[in-house]
């Protein structure tokens, strides 16, 4: 049986009654994801004439486990941390003397799932991205692949909410992807966890910016999904956020909207941050550590 994570229990019950192939039959809400959508474009590389000592120092300053070897902007090879370690006793020799010429690469236009298969099949943590002329244009890593899969789940959440509201209220809803001001958001969740805010800030710093889901109202946006993300970003000084905006054909009043009003939730400042309790995700992942302690 297909089970959905509950944004609202009534949404979950509705979506679980749909045919198993419902989501597959719906038109895609997002374009097909490609390597160029997630690759790191500011590539750190080394010249074949770098010494082992210089290359090692540069590698340590990055988050990668190896570096592309480039000459005049063209990829000529790849040097791994293991190769540099093996040659550490000879820090003055050139990278060209230890690096293998040629390496596995992917193209910017490659499907992100195909890139994931390349990383898996060859046991790679990261791989250079080159264009048709062999020019080094990016790097993509396992972290980037994971990020793409997390962000890909959002359109299904959007579809859940859209389909439920259209069915329940007999209306049409348009969906737009927009950048909206954080201060224009009205929360529907009265509390968040401090530890999850820190986790979200770490994700944002690493480039994981999963869009929030909002419903457009006359003078604000009703925040349906993404309270931790938004509050984490606001603490970091971010003023705008990427969002899926649902635009109903007529004004509707939601149950969660009424509940938010009853709790006095008008701005993000009204959301309580829980310092002592753990977010359920953190609680589960740290349970064994606590027991062992």
C-alpha positions, 0 to 999 in steps of 0.5 A, a space after each residue: 500500500 502506498 502511504 504518504 507523509 502527512 501534511 494534513 491527515 485528511 490529505 493523506 487519507 485522500 491520496 491513499 485512496 487513489 490508484 497506485 499509478 495515479 502519480 505516474 499518470 499525472 504530467 510532470 511538474 518539473 523538468 527532467 533533472 540533469 547533471 548541470 542542474 546540480 553540479 558544482 561549477 566553481 571547479 577546483 583543479 590542479 595542473 599536471 605541473 603541480 607538485 604532490 605537496 601543492 596538490 595535497 594542500 589544495 585537496 585538503 582545502 576542499 570537500 572532495 576526495 580527489 581533484 581533476 587534473 586540467 591543462 588549458 581548461 581541458 581535463 587530462 586526468 584525475 588524482 585521488 587522495 590515495 594516490 597523493 598519500 602513496 606519493 607523500 614521501 616524495 612531495 616535490 615530484 609532479 602530479 603528472 608522474 602519479 596521476 593516470 591520464 584520462 578518467 571517468 566523466 559525465 556530461 552536463 546534459 546527462 540525466 541525474 539518475 544516469 550520473 548516479 549509476 556511474 558513481 555507483 557502478 565505479 565506486 566513485 564519490 565524485 566525478 568531473 563534468 566535461 562538455 563535448 569539447 573536453 572542457 572541464 565545466 563542473 564536478 558532481 558528487 554523491 552529496 549532489 545526487 542525494 540533494 537532487 533526490 530530496 528536492 525531487 520529492 517536493 513536487 509530489 507533496 505539491 500534487 498531494 495538496 493540489 489534488 486534495 484541495 481541488 477535490 474537496 472544494 471543487 475548484 481549480 488550482 494553478 501551481 507556479 514556481 516563484 521566489 517569495 519574500 520570507 516576511 510575506 509568509 503566514 505560518 500554520 505550524 505553532 512550534 519547531 525544533 531548534 536542533 532541526 533548525 541547525 540541521 536545516 542550516 547545514 543543508 542550506 550551506 551545502 546547497 540543499 534548498 528544497 522549495 517550500 509549499 504555500 497557498 497564495 492569499 490576498 495579502 500574504 502566502 499561507 505556509 503549508 510545508 517548510 517551516 523549519 527550512 524558512 526559519 533556518 534560512 531567516 536566521 541565516 539572514 536570507 530574505 527570500 525563498 524558492 516556493 511552489 505557489 498554489 493559486 486557487 481559482 476562488 478564495 478558500 478558508 482551510 482548516 489549518 488556516 483557522 487553527 493558525 488564527 486560533 493560536 494567534 499565528 500571524 508572523 514567523 515570530 509567533 512560531 515557538 522554537 523548542 530548545 529542550 526537545 528533539 525533532 523526531 528525526 534526531 530522536 530516532 537517529 540518536 536513540 542507540 547512542 543514548 542507550 550505549 551511553 
